Amino acid sequence: MEYKIIRGQNQIGGTITEIITDKARVWIDFGMELSVKDSYATDEFMIEAIKENPPDAVLFTHIHGDHIGLLYAIPEDVKIYLGPVGLKLLKNIRETLLAVEGLDDATKNKLEKEMEILKDEKRVTCYKDGESLYVNDEMGIKVTPFQVDHSVADAYMLRFEANGKCIVHTGDFRGHGRKGENLLRTVEKIATIPVNTLIIEGTMMSRSNEKEYTEEKMQEEAEKSEKGGFSLNKKIT
């Protein structure tokens, strides 16, 4: 089992990772790039790449647009995996957007294509936290999803096993959210077998001087604001 970072070594958002064995090939996430100049944009190139050489499956870590925003362009014979709550949220958002009057044809077509994909129960499989699944049966890649805390519900780390090797892809995660206290326990579950390679998202690695606040603390400060006791110009204590 090998891996390849298709996109994301030098940017935040739009990362795509490939896991490869002689029996199966999967992509992790297939999202839109964040703020990039048109001259540097590669979304269209990625869309052409997945059409020319489609993987057996695309596994989504969570439903933020920079991870799932190119869903509409995934070829119809490629299987899709994501969390069950994430699936419900995506359907709800698309249904709401499609009800908006005055959508341009391109946007409407994209949303309709996404809804068609999301409603295809033969094609879409939902994760169950801690329960393994196989891409291309037991001869392919064994994948075990582990739910983690993130700023959107139903985010997962993914553990891949094949041919005596183990690769873990963290996706986006955090320790300061409402479920952040479970992070170390989740890591312990993942590491019950030896991990050969850890692929980790690094959004905050270059921002080490920033102070983080728990969601509970932010809620407390928001409640103060409602009562007139907090200003966004004041430093949180």
Buried (B, 14 or more C-beta within 10 A) or exposed (E): BBBEEBBBEEBBBBBBBBBBBEBBBBBBBBBBBEEBEEEEEBBEEBBEBBEEEBBBBBBBBBBBBBBBBBBBBBEEEBBBBBBEBBBBBBBEEBEEBBEEEEBEEEEBEBBBBBBEBBEEEEBBBBBEBEEEBBBBEEEBBBBBBBBBBBEBBBBBBBBBBBEEBBBBBBBBBBBBBEBBEBBEEBBEBBEEEEBBBEBEBEEEEEEEEEEEEBBEEEEBBEEBEEEEEBEEEEEEE
